[in-house]
Amino acid sequence: MIQHFRSFLGNVSDVWKDNEGSHLEVLLFKDQPQPGISTYTTLNMSEDILSLKGEKKIRQELIFSVYEKFENEEIAQHLVSFAEEVVKSRKGLLKGQVIGPGRPFIVGTELVGLYPTAPVFFESGFHVNNNYHPPVVVVWLIPILINEIHFIQKKGWNEFEERLEKSQCDFWNVNRKSII
């Protein structure tokens, strides 16, 4: 997967490894998907095969993006911890699934949930690596607020994604206002 990430995102700016002997790592790519945006990716999560609904199997890697000014090690630590939880559960993340509410993903913010979806701001072909069987799907984690969690639970993920598009959400801003 490292070649896949490098071919779409360029050079790795930083790497974090879990200190407890896990095989998972987090990579940082600067100016991706746009200048001034930093993208964190998991690495090696895709070594584990996960189940989706029914019998379907999948591999996944996670991405999380913020404005460069919000870049910090805490994001990498939370991302590797979250990836470990997913791997332990043996269940892949589904588009539109709500994770949370819980503690803020980034201390000092009100982002208490995560919303998995396709990484639409990245180049075509980035979201799936078919060189593996089953393929590796790259999942974009959007941090969300409590009222957005309630909206998704009540109205569904399709309506939430319509709101995301209509509101011109500032996805990279960890202090963003709710779109609801």
Secondary structure, DSSP 8 states (H G I E B T S, - for coil): -HHHHHHHH-S--EEEE-TTS-S-EEEEEET-SSTTEEEEEEESGGGS-EE-STT-EEEEEEEEEEEGGG--HHHHHHHHHHHHHHHHHTB---TT--B-S-S-SSTTS---EEEEE--TTS-TTTTEETTSSS-EEEEEEEEE-HHHHHHHHHH-HHHHHHHHHHHT--TT-TT-----
